[in-house]
Amino acid sequence: MIFEKTLMTLAAAAAIAAAAAVSVFAAAFALYAVLAPILTSAGAAAVVAAAFALIVALTGLIVAGRAEAASARARHAAPPHVDGLTERLVDMVKDRPLLSIGAALAAGVFALKNPTFTASVASAFMASRRASTPPPPR
């Protein structure tokens, strides 16, 4: 059901895109037909190309302006409230991915060079988990 709906949506989008392409081509040909008797055929073609280049440029400027406005809104939005250490770490990884990769590699090398320290950290972590978890009721 969902797959069929997705395919129908894609087919509709393809039909709309094809209709838009045909209408743009027809508009260009109509503009050329109007200008060809007034100008030479090369001049009419140049005017058609310039007209559609202007349309593309204006569309690009409008889209770029909207994208800039959206990114400005995102930059000025209040940062989300961060409570715990994991949220802070995830935010740090998102903000500075290369630094996070370097830190992870350094921690891995340190863990390989000092297996006793790694084992003691792991046992301390497991002990603190056992201590914070209440025993099951009997």
N, C-alpha and C positions, 0 to 999 in steps of 0.2 A: 504494500500500500504506500509506504513512505517512498520507496524506490520509484514507483510509478509516478507519484506526485512530483518528485524531483526531476524525473525525465520530462514530464509534461511542462514543468517550469522552464527547464533548459530549452525545450523545443519552442516554447513561446518567446523566450528571450532571443533565440536565434531568428525567429520569424520577424520580430520587431527590429532587430539589427539589420536584417536583409531589406526590410521595407524602408528603413532609414537610409541605407546605402543607395537604394534605387531612387528615392526621392531627392537625395543630394545630387546624384548623377543627372536626373531629369532637370533639376533647377539649374545646374551648370550648363546643360545643353540648351535650355531655354534662354539663359542669359547670353550664351554664345550666338544663338539664332537671332536675337534682337540686335546685338552689336555687330554682327558680320556685315550687314549692308552699309552700316555707318563707317566702320573701320575696316582695315584689311583683315583677312582671316587670322594672321599672326597677331595683329593688334587686339582682336577680339579674344583670342586665346590668352593673351597676356593679361587683359583686364579680368577675365574669368579667374585665372590663377591668382591674381592679386586680391580679388574679392574674397575668394575662399581662404587665402592665406590670412587675410585680415580677420575673417570669422574665426579661424583656428586660433589666432593670436589673442583675440578678445576672450574666447572661451578659456584659453589657458590662463590668462590673467585673472579671470573671475574665479576659476577653480583654485588657483594659487592663493588668492586673497582669502577664500573661505578656509583653505587648509591652514594658512597662517593665523587666522582668527581662532580656529579650533585649537591649534597648538598653544596660542597665547592664553586661552581659557584654561587649558590643561596645566600650563606652567603656573598660573596664578591661583589655582585651586588649592584649598587647604590640604596639607599632607594628612594621610590617614593616621589615626591614633594607633601607636605601636605599644603593645603591652610587654610581651615576653622576649626572651633571648632568641627564640626561633624566628619570630617575626622580624626582629632586627637583623638577624643573619640573612634571611631571605631578601629583605630590602637591600642589604649591602651587596648581595650577589646580583640583584637586578641592576643596581646603580653602578657597580664597578665589577663587571664580569672578569676582566683580565686580572685584577688584583685578587679576586676570589680563586681563580685557577692557580695563580702563583702561591697563594696561601695553602691551598689544598695539596699542591705538589710538595711544598716545604714540610707540611705536617706529615705527609706520607713518607718522605725521606727521613725525617726525624724518627718516625715510628719504626722504620726498618733499621735504622742505626742503633736505636735504644729499645730493644724488645722488652727488657725488664721494666722500664718506665711505662711502656705501653700496657703491659700486663697489669701493673699496679694501678694505672688510671682506669682500666676496664674493670678491675675488681672493685675499686672504690665506687665507681659508677653503679655497678650492680648491687653493692652493699647499700648504697643510699636509696636505691629503688626498693630493695627489700625492707629497709627500715621505714620508708614512707608509706608502704602498702600495708594496711591493717590485715591481720590474719583472718582467714575465713571463719564465719561463725560455726559453732559445733552444735 
